[in-house]
Amino acid sequence: MAILTLTRAWTRLEEQTTIHVILPNEIQSDRKLQVLWLLHGLGDNGSGFIRKTNLEVLTKYTNLAVITPEMNRSFYMNLHNGLPY
């Protein structure tokens, strides 16, 4: 399995955002790669799922990619006085 941490600067957000991705060791070309998006809660960030769960074990035995974006305290929506997520 591979754990990737990607950081990108967004012009529209006027900040950098990080995304954590877990990929299985062997991606089977004859099967679609399943993707699980995990959205963190208010008191954590995208790395919490990697640090506090057994996602590594899950991806080791399945054809599953896990994506955990960091969205700060946006509640995953555009806010009138906040950033345009």
C-alpha positions in Angstrom: 0.0 0.0 0.0 1.1 3.5 -0.6 0.2 6.5 1.5 0.4 9.8 -0.4 0.1 13.3 1.0 -0.7 15.9 -1.7 -0.6 19.6 -1.1 -1.9 22.0 -3.7 -2.3 25.8 -3.7 -5.8 26.9 -4.9 -6.1 30.3 -6.4 -9.8 30.5 -5.7 -9.4 29.4 -2.0 -6.3 31.6 -1.6 -4.7 28.9 0.5 -3.1 25.5 0.3 -5.1 22.3 0.8 -3.9 18.8 1.6 -5.3 15.5 0.5 -4.3 12.1 1.9 -4.6 9.1 -0.3 -4.1 5.4 0.5 -3.6 3.1 -2.5 -3.5 -0.7 -2.5 -0.2 -2.4 -3.4 -1.6 -4.2 -6.3 -4.2 -2.4 -8.4 -6.0 -5.0 -10.4 -6.4 -3.8 -14.0 -9.3 -6.1 -14.7 -11.4 -4.6 -11.9 -12.5 -1.1 -11.2 -10.7 0.5 -8.3 -13.2 1.3 -5.6 -12.8 4.7 -3.9 -13.9 5.6 -0.4 -14.0 9.3 0.5 -13.8 10.0 4.2 -14.6 13.5 5.4 -13.2 14.5 8.8 -15.1 16.1 11.6 -14.8 19.5 13.2 -12.0 18.6 15.6 -9.7 16.7 13.3 -8.1 16.9 9.8 -7.8 14.5 6.9 -4.8 12.6 8.5 -6.9 11.5 11.5 -8.4 8.5 9.6 -4.9 7.3 8.7 -3.5 7.8 12.2 -6.5 6.5 14.2 -7.9 3.6 12.2 -6.9 0.4 10.5 -7.4 1.7 6.9 -4.0 0.3 6.0 -5.2 -3.2 6.7 -8.4 -2.7 4.8 -6.6 -1.5 1.6 -4.1 -4.3 1.9 -6.8 -6.9 1.3 -9.1 -5.0 -1.0 -9.1 -3.2 -4.3 -9.9 0.1 -2.5 -8.4 3.6 -2.6 -9.1 5.9 0.3 -9.2 9.7 -0.1 -9.3 12.0 2.9 -9.3 15.7 2.1 -8.6 18.4 4.6 -11.3 21.1 4.5 -10.5 23.0 7.8 -13.7 24.2 9.4 -15.7 24.6 6.2 -18.4 22.0 7.0 -17.8 21.0 3.4 -19.8 23.8 1.9 -19.4 27.3 0.7 -20.0 29.8 3.4 -21.2 33.4 2.9 -18.3 34.8 5.0 -15.9 31.9 4.3 -14.0 30.2 1.5 -15.6 28.9 -1.7 -15.2 25.2 -1.1 
